[in-house]
Amino acid sequence: MDIAVLIKYVPDTTAKISISGDRVDESNVSKWSISPFDEYALEAALAMKESSGAKVTAITCGPARSEKGLRDAAAVGADALAHIVIDDLISLDSTKIQALLANAVKQIGANVVFCGKQAADTNSGSTGPGVAELIGAACVTNASEISNDGDHFSVLRPAGSGSERVSVSAPCVVAFDKTSTELRRPNVKGIMMAKKKPIDSMNSDSLGVDVSGSSAVINSQSPPDEKAPGQMFEGADSVSEVVQKLRNEAKVL
């Protein structure tokens, strides 16, 4: 079984983001990392590698810095790495990115795809279903647990009345939520081996995808308004004032 894991290298959730010219100033981002939900997808694939001997290929789409995300995936156990080199990822709409990823999956010959339910930077949640549509595969989203028996998978996901277990067979795409499994971290040996692992470099031409004419264009973006400074009250004499503010300003009473 060949599993392709789609990972996105994004600003770390703890990194401070600044806006320059109506765009995120990527040169000023202090720390980048694999999108958290993609890490859970990678962990699930590595667990299947251990239990059933699956081959795990990590695929990313983005500029040169995204190579570090692939090295991080290799350091914890990914067998092969593929980099779709796109210098300005933000200039492409989601359908173009999905087409690039889908063609990369076809090119490496994987029939099972794992990914995060959404990326930490865009939160769109469209990659899994979009890739599934393009490769003609079933898709299960918001997975919190998965097990397999050959090419058949049992996936636990939330439902309206609680949780439901879905059975799906390859070819399939599974988009992961946070799972209860603790993520593995690379050791020194893994990091050293990852530095030497070859990366299969791809681009839009080699994948046969026309990336011109994106249908979605970002006109502007800005951070949310800063919150007003908090107010502090001390002593029993301030109780009446606090109650009035909670009732008239916060409207929680």
Secondary structure, 3 states (H helix, E strand, C coil): CEEEEEECEEECCCCCCCEECCEECHHHCCCEEECHHHHHHHHHHHHHHHHHCCEEEEEEEECHHHHHHHHHHHHCCCCEEEEEECCCHHHCCHHHHHHHHHHHHHHHCCCEEEEECCCCCCCCCCHHHHHHHHHCCEEEEEECEEEEECCEEEEEEEECCEEEEEEEECCEEEEECCCCCCCCCCCHHHHHHHHHCCEEEECHHHHCCCCCCCCCCCCCCCCCCCCCCCCCCCCHHHHHHHHHHHHHCCCCC
